[in-house]
Amino acid sequence: MINVLGQVMLYVNNQDEAVKFWTEKLGFTVIVEEDSEQEMRWIEVAPKSDAQTSIVLHDKQFIANMEPELNLGTPSLMFYSNDVEQLYGELANKEVTLGEMVNLPSGKVFNFADHEDNYFAVMEKK
């Protein structure tokens, strides 16, 4: 039985820029950084050290060469925040590309783009 989502693989063109984005702009922390014997490097980041789910940043070209049939598209991720308005302001101050704040029946939500123009969403969850 599955009881938690452990990791999300995010395939990026520039791992170093991706780490900077997720840590400096979003406040995530690096959990693990590994270089394997096959020259495969991955960096695991998460919103905080005890988060149940993390994002693993993989080099898109390396993975494409290793596993040509693998879908390397960007996953559609929804993050939760206790205060989306505050987060929206903080991300705007850090010059993150933001979509408009929208009020849905389930709460406020907005999207943001990373350094490679991949979009993700944040929803208020108190």
QUIURLIN-V92964 format. One record per residue. RES is the residue in three letters. PHI is phi in whole degrees, 0 to 359 (* if undefined). Layout:
RES,PHI / RES,PHI
This chain:
MET,* / ILE,273 / ASN,233 / VAL,198 / LEU,273 / GLY,275 / GLN,219 / VAL,242 / MET,273 / LEU,240 / TYR,266 / VAL,236 / ASN,280 / ASN,223 / GLN,297 / ASP,296 / GLU,293 / ALA,296 / VAL,299 / LYS,301 / PHE,300 / TRP,293 / THR,273 / GLU,281 / LYS,271 / LEU,261 / GLY,79 / PHE,289 / THR,243 / VAL,279 / ILE,271 / VAL,213 / GLU,230 / GLU,233 / ASP,236 / SER,271 / GLU,296 / GLN,275 / GLU,68 / MET,269 / ARG,247 / TRP,217 / ILE,232 / GLU,259 / VAL,235 / ALA,207 / PRO,300 / LYS,203 / SER,295 / ASP,256 / ALA,295 / GLN,281 / THR,237 / SER,234 / ILE,249 / VAL,253 / LEU,269 / HIS,246 / ASP,287 / LYS,301 / GLN,293 / PHE,299 / ILE,294 / ALA,299 / ASN,289 / MET,283 / GLU,228 / PRO,302 / GLU,275 / LEU,288 / ASN,284 / LEU,259 / GLY,294 / THR,283 / PRO,290 / SER,273 / LEU,252 / MET,244 / PHE,264 / TYR,247 / SER,219 / ASN,286 / ASP,217 / VAL,292 / GLU,294 / GLN,296 / LEU,299 / TYR,303 / GLY,297 / GLU,297 / LEU,292 / ALA,298 / ASN,296 / LYS,269 / GLU,60 / VAL,278 / THR,292 / LEU,237 / GLY,272 / GLU,288 / MET,288 / VAL,238 / ASN,263 / LEU,252 / PRO,304 / SER,274 / GLY,137 / LYS,284 / VAL,212 / PHE,212 / ASN,244 / PHE,217 / ALA,246 / ASP,276 / HIS,293 / GLU,252 / ASP,64 / ASN,272 / TYR,259 / PHE,225 / ALA,238 / VAL,230 / MET,239 / GLU,289 / LYS,218 / LYS,263
